[in-house]
């Protein structure tokens, strides 16, 4: 939903016709047309770790996904050629290092395992 691009901050208000401005049960990244403060705080907590080695936030997110398992295939969205090129550049970095993944796990808050899945 764009939160990991780094271009949306707590001050950003999305337009009313944007899906992220609605009460969308499929995501909690945005609430009331703004980035969810809890999600934004977690992003800030791991920002430096995701950008390890010169990655952008989006490249770091892809590297995090790759580091979670060999069967994970990220399918990020893009609207411009520049975005596609930036996402493709994640290949030059590869998966986040194991030590970085461990540090991320210490910093982020996980929902309890018995929490029901969000609507998909």
C-alpha positions as CSV (number, residue, x, y, z in Angstrom):
1,X,0.0,0.0,0.0
2,X,3.0,2.3,-0.3
3,X,4.0,2.7,3.4
4,X,7.4,1.0,2.7
5,X,8.3,3.4,-0.1
6,X,9.1,6.1,2.5
7,X,7.0,8.7,0.7
8,X,4.1,8.7,3.2
9,X,4.7,10.1,6.7
10,X,2.3,10.8,9.6
11,X,1.5,14.2,8.1
12,X,0.4,12.8,4.7
13,X,-3.4,12.9,4.2
14,X,-4.5,10.8,1.3
15,X,-7.4,11.9,-1.0
16,X,-10.9,10.6,-0.2
17,X,-11.0,8.6,-3.5
18,X,-7.9,6.6,-2.5
19,X,-8.6,3.1,-1.2
20,X,-6.3,3.8,1.7
21,X,-8.7,6.5,2.8
22,X,-11.5,4.0,3.3
23,X,-12.1,1.6,6.1
24,X,-10.5,-1.3,4.2
25,X,-10.5,-4.5,6.3
26,X,-7.7,-6.0,4.1
27,X,-5.0,-3.7,5.4
28,X,-4.2,-1.8,8.5
29,X,-1.3,0.2,7.0
30,X,-3.4,3.3,6.7
31,X,-6.2,4.5,9.0
32,X,-8.4,7.5,8.5
33,X,-6.5,8.5,5.3
34,X,-3.2,8.6,7.2
35,X,-0.4,6.1,7.8
36,X,-1.3,3.9,10.8
37,X,0.8,5.4,13.7
38,X,1.6,1.9,15.0
39,X,2.8,0.6,11.6
40,X,4.7,3.9,11.0
41,X,6.5,3.5,14.4
42,X,7.5,0.0,13.5
43,X,8.8,1.1,10.1
44,X,10.9,3.8,11.8
45,X,12.2,1.2,14.3
46,X,13.6,-0.9,11.5
47,X,14.3,1.7,8.8
48,X,18.1,1.7,9.2
49,X,18.1,-2.1,9.1
50,X,16.0,-2.3,6.0
51,X,18.3,0.1,4.2
52,X,21.4,-1.9,5.1
53,X,24.1,-1.8,2.4
54,X,22.5,1.2,0.6
55,X,19.1,-0.4,-0.1
56,X,16.0,1.8,-0.4
57,X,13.2,1.0,1.9
58,X,11.3,-0.9,-0.8
59,X,14.5,-2.9,-1.7
60,X,14.9,-3.7,2.0
61,X,11.4,-4.9,2.2
62,X,12.0,-7.2,-0.8
63,X,15.2,-8.4,0.8
64,X,13.3,-9.1,4.0
65,X,10.8,-11.2,2.1
66,X,13.6,-13.2,0.4
67,X,15.3,-13.8,3.7
68,X,12.1,-15.4,5.1
69,X,12.3,-18.4,2.9
70,X,13.3,-19.8,-0.5
71,X,9.6,-20.2,-1.6
72,X,8.8,-16.5,-1.2
73,X,8.3,-14.6,-4.4
74,X,7.6,-10.9,-3.9
75,X,5.3,-9.2,-6.4
76,X,5.6,-5.5,-5.6
77,X,3.4,-2.9,-7.4
78,X,4.8,-0.1,-9.5
79,X,3.4,2.7,-11.5
80,X,6.5,4.0,-13.3
81,X,9.5,2.7,-15.1
82,X,11.7,4.3,-12.4
83,X,9.9,2.4,-9.7
84,X,10.3,-0.9,-11.6
85,X,14.0,-0.2,-12.1
86,X,14.4,0.6,-8.4
87,X,12.6,-2.6,-7.4
88,X,14.6,-4.7,-9.8
89,X,17.8,-3.3,-8.3
90,X,16.9,-5.3,-5.2
91,X,18.4,-8.3,-7.1
92,X,21.9,-6.7,-6.7
93,X,21.5,-6.7,-2.9
94,X,19.7,-10.0,-2.4
95,X,18.2,-11.2,0.8
96,X,18.8,-9.3,4.0
97,X,21.7,-10.8,6.1
98,X,20.6,-13.2,8.9
99,X,22.1,-10.9,11.5
100,X,19.9,-8.0,10.2
101,X,16.8,-10.2,10.2
102,X,17.5,-11.1,13.8
103,X,17.8,-7.4,14.8
104,X,14.5,-6.7,13.0
105,X,12.7,-9.5,14.9
106,X,13.9,-7.9,18.2
107,X,12.5,-4.5,17.2
108,X,9.1,-5.2,15.6
109,X,5.9,-6.2,17.5
110,X,4.1,-9.3,16.3
111,X,0.5,-10.0,16.8
112,X,-0.2,-13.0,19.1
113,X,-0.2,-16.3,17.1
114,X,-3.9,-16.8,18.0
115,X,-4.9,-13.5,16.4
116,X,-7.4,-14.2,13.5
117,X,-6.2,-13.5,10.0
118,X,-7.4,-10.2,8.4
119,X,-9.8,-10.5,5.6
120,X,-8.0,-11.2,2.4
